[in-house]
Amino acid sequence: MKRVVVITGSSKGIGRELAALYHRNGCEVFGLARTSCDEGFTQIACDVASPESVAAAFEEIIRRAGRIDLLVNNAGYGISGAVENVSGADARAITDVNFLGVFHCVKAALPHLRASRGRIVNVASVAGLLPIPFQAFYSATKAAVHAFSLALASEVAPFGVGVCCVLPGDAQTAFTANRKKGAAEGVYAQMAERSVAVMEADERHGMTARYAAGKIYAASLRRRLPLTLVVGPKYRALYALSRLFPMRIVNAAIRAMYACRASPLVY
């Protein structure tokens, strides 16, 4: 019997590479996304921010496959800008996709995952543990996914369902081009521009989507599913070092890394 895998955000980047990888290795793959691609796996149009859209997509999956063995929550996007300048609408929108989208899909999949004693892989970010200035809302939603995953793991373990939260570092994907940038204005303008330039350079020189997908794929097949997985040697080292120092020092280092210093002419 083929393993049935559901992956959100499957039309590009890490999600697309993951879906193609599971498909090539004999799984029945259902990719959920608002747009489609040409990788050969089954694709279902779905907006993870909409509970109704998610429910309809999972009903279709069960109608076609009859079961679910693995759910990978990968859909997400970024916004940048100073906290003071981000609109309430943008804050709600990124929360709806990055965090509540995970919740909607987990809620729809869990009855079937209990039946199969399946697994959930939630893709968060290293930024959820080491929050990045001028990406506060992205960092916050990914921190929420991490906390949600840890709590969920304890709830579903008695039913044989495993949960893994993946924390990738910077990767070369369309995430960079698709980031919604707030207007660089006011007292934060120069700092925000420098910070976003640093993070985009890191992303352009980061790991490939294929590399990240390979690590996630391998982890999902382990007999003992890891509870948390940091992807990328550079980011595993940074995460390990961050746990050795007080958060005040860690945050100061991140501030320096992202060039967060005000111009002497800006008050």
N, C-alpha and C positions, 0 to 999 in steps of 0.2 A: 504493500500500500504506500502510495506517495505521501510524503510529508507535506501538509498544507501550510503555506507561509503567507502571511499578510504583511505588507510593508507600506507605510504611509510616506508621502513625499517621494514617490518612486519615479518621477519623470525626469529627474536631473540629479547630478552630484552623487553623494554617498548612497542615497536611496536607490537611484538607478543602477549603480554598480552592484549594490547588494541584491536587488531583485534579479538582475541578470546572472549573478553568481549562483544563487539558489536554484534558478531555472536551469542553468547549465549542469548542475549537479543532481538533477532528477526530481526536484521538488515541484509541486504544483503551486505556482506563485500568483497571488493576486496583488497588484499594485494599485494603491489608492492615491489619486492626485487630481488636481483640477485640470491638468493638461496631460497629454499622452506622449509616448515615445515609441520607438520601433525595435525594442529589445526582444520581442517574442513571447513575453509572459502576458497573462490576462490582466487587462487594465480596466478599472472601474472609476468613473468620474465621482469624486467625493471632495467635499469641503469639510475638513476635520473640525472647523469652528462651528459647524452646524450639527447639533445632535440628530436632527431629522435626516440629514444627508448621510451621516455615519450609520444610523440605524438601517437605512435602506441599503447601503453598501454591504453591511454584514448579513442582512437577510439574503441578498443575492449570492454572497459567498457560500452560505450554508445551503442554499437551494442548489448550487452547482457542485459543491464539494462534499457537503454533509458533515464537515468537521473543520477545526482549526487546531494546528499544532504549535504554531509560533506566530506571535505578533511583534513586529518591529515598528515602534513609534519613532519615525525619523522626520516627519514634516516640521518645518520651522523656518523662520526668517529673522532678520535683524533690523533694528532701527538704531540710529546714532543721533546724538545731540545731548545738550546739557539737560539735566533733570528739570530745571526750572523752565526750560523752553519746550519740552515735549507736551503735546496736547493730550487731553484726557482721552480723546478718540483714538489716538495712536497707541496710548498705553493699554487701552482696553483691547484693541485689535491684536496686538502682539501677545497679550495674555490669552486671548481666545484661541489663537492658533498654537502657540508654543507650549502652553500649559493645559488649558481646558481641552484642547484637541487630544492630548494624551489621555486625559480622563474619559472623554467620550468614547474613545476607541477601546480602552481597557474595560469600561463598563459594558460595552457591546460584546466584547470577546470573551469575558471571563466565564460565563456559563459553559461555553464550548471548550475553553481551556481546562476547566475543572474536569470535564468529561474525558479529555485526552491526556490529562496530567501534563499539559503543555508548558510553554515558556513565554515570557514577555521580555523584550529588550527595549528599553527606553533610551533614546539618544539625547543626552543633555550636552554639556560642554565643560571644559576646564574653567571657562569663565563663570560657571555657577559656583565654583569653589574659590576662585581667585578673580573676583569681580573687576571689570575693566571700566575705567572712567570714560564717560561719554558713550557707554553702552550699558548704562545702568539697567534699563528695562530688559534687554536681552539677557544680561547676567542674572537678573532677578527671576525671570521665567525659567531659566535653566537650573538655578538653585532650587526652585520650586519642584521641578521635575525630579531632581536628585532626592529631595526630602520625601516627595510623594512615593518614589520607588522604594526607598528604605522602609517606609511604613507599610506599603503594599506587600512587600516581600514577607513581612511578618504575618500579615493577615491571611495570605493565600498558601503559605508553606504547609499548613496542615492538610491541604487538599492536593498536595503534590505538584503545585504550580510554582515554577521558578521565575525569579525576576532578576534582571541585570540592568544596571544603569551605566551607560557608556559615556565617557567624558573625553571627546576628541579635542585635540588642540587645533591650531590653524591648518586649514586645508585649501587646496586649489580647487574651488568649485564656483558655481554661479552665485553663491551666497554673497560674494564680494560685490558683484555688479548689481545684485538685487536688493542690497541693503537700502532701506529708506533713510535718507539723510535729512536731518533737521537743518533749518537755515542756520548758518554760522553767523550769528549776530550778537550784539550786546557785549557784556564784559567777558563772556566765555569764548568769543569768536576765534581768537588766535589759538588758544589752548585746544579747542575742539578740532580745528583744522589740523593741527600738529598731531593730535592723538589719533584721529581717523587715518591720517596718512601713514602713521606707524603701523596701525593694525592692518591696513590694507596691504602694505608691503609684506608684513608677516604672512598674510594669507596667500599672497601671490607666490611666496617662496616656501609655503608649507607643504605638508604631505599631500600626495595625490589622493583623490577620492577612491581610486582602486585599492591603494594601500590601506586606507582606513576601513573600507568594506571588507577586505580580506581579514583584518584583525577581528572585526565584529563577527564575521561569519565563523571563524575558528572558535571564538569564545562561545558562541551560541551552541556549538556542538560538544563542548566539554561535558564530561560526565558530571562534574561538579561545576555548575554555572557560577561564575564570579558575581558577587553582589555589586561591585563597582569595578569598572575597567577604564583606566586612563590610556588613551591611544596616542602613541608617538613618544619616542625615547626622550626627546627634549622636555616634553610636558610631564612625563612621569618623574623626571629628575626635579623639575621645578616644583611639582606637587610634593614630592618627598622633602625637599628643602624647606618648603613653606610650613611644614609641620614641625620643624625644628626651632623656629623663631617665633617670637610674639607677633600677633597680627598687626600691631602698630608698625613694626619693622617691615613686615611683608607688604603692607599697604603702601608704605613710603617707597619701597622698591618698585612696586607697580606704578606708582605715580611718576617716578623718575623714568621708568621704561617707556611710558606713554607721553613723555614730554609735557607733563602738567605743571607748567610754571607760568604764572601770569606775567604779561608785559608790564614793565615799570610805568607805562603810560596809561594802563587800564586799571580802573578802580571800581 
